[in-house]
Amino acid sequence: MLSPLRTYSQSDWHALASDLQSGSEEGKSFLDFIVGWCDRAEEKILRVNLSPISALRSALTETEEFLGSRKNILIVGQALAVITMHWYYGGQDLTDGLTEVELRLVQDVLAVKIAQLEALAEQSPTGGE
């Protein structure tokens, strides 16, 4: 069952969440992390009136404690990239609130993902054409 995470595009979110849910245990764990982090942050936005980025920062440790494991920085960066693209409170406003370090983390994670996709395309039968 997919989370009712509030997003800009439910169809885009459901496609990503379905892929993660039907994939490896790491994918399922990553999905649980994103959803848990956003749920806790949204609660802080609504109850404590924090900004989305402040709520995410505040909710990170709580989410890790609830899930029982501290995530490495690459997983946090990947999750933050997904959150900025999909979460209802994400987008440009969230990106504008990132610190320089947070922004570079998201940019680097996305650059690695793009490089991976380009490498896959080059290995395809059409050679990326």
N, C-alpha and C positions, 0 to 999 in steps of 0.2 A: 504494500500500500504506500503510495506516494504522499509526501507531506503536502499540506495545503499552504505551502510557503507563498507569501504574497510577492508576486513578481510583476514585471512590466508586461511580459508575454507568457501566459500560461502554457501555450503550445510549445514555445522554445524551452521553457523550464521542464515540462513533462518529457520532452524528447531527451534532454540531458539526464534528468533524474531516472528515466526508464533505462537508459544505457548504463548508468552507474549501478542501478539496482539489479540489473540482470547480468552484470559482469562479475568480476572477481570480488573476493572479500575486501580487498583494499578499496575498490570502488564503492562498495556498500558502506564501508567505514567512513570514506570521504564524504559521501552523501549525508550520513548521520551527523558528521561534524559540521557541515555547512548548515543543515537545517537546524541543528541544536544551537549553533552560534547565532544564526539569524533570529530564531525564536526568542532566545534570551535577550538579544539586543533590542528586538521590537518591544518586548515587555518593558525594558528600561526607557525606551522612547515614549511609550504611552503612559507609564506610571510615574517616572521620575523626570520626564520632559528633557531627556538628554538629546543631543544631536545624534544623528545616525553614526557618525564616526566615533564619537565619545562612547556611545552605547556599545559599539563593536569592541572597542578597546577594553571597556569595562567587563564585557561578557566573555572575553576569550578565556581567561583563567577559569571562570565558573564552568564554562562548557567543557574544558579539558578535565577538570575535576569530576564533573558529572559522568563523562565518558570513561574516566579512569586511566587516561594516558595523556601525557604532554606531547603535543605534535611538534615535529621538527619544522624549522622555519620555511622549508620549501613547501610543505603541506599547507602551512598557514598562508603563504604567498599565493599558492594555487587557489585556495579557498577564497581569499580576498579578491583575486581576479574574477572568479566566478560570481562572487557576491556583487562586485561593482557592475557586472554586466547584466545580472538577472534580478537581483533583489529590488523590491518596490522602493526601498529607501536608498538604492544604489545610484548609479549613473554619475553624471558630471558633478553634482553637488557633493557626493561622497568622495569622488576623486579629488575634487578641489580641497577637501579637508584633510587629505593624507599628508603626513609629514614627508619630507624629502626621502627618508629611508624607506617608509612604507611605499611611496610611489615608485622608487627604484626597484623595490622587491617585486611589485606587480609588473612593472615593465620588463624586468629580467625573466620572470616566469613566463610571460606572454611571448617574449623573444625565443625562449627555449622551445615552447610549444609550436611556434611557427616554424622553427628550424626542423623540428621533428616531422611536422606535416609535409614540409618541402622534401625532406629525405624520403618519406613514404611515397610521395608523388613521383619522385625520380625513379623509385624502384618498381613502379607500376608497369604493366605491360605496354602502355603508351609512352612511357618515359617522361611523364609529367607534361606532355604536350596537350 
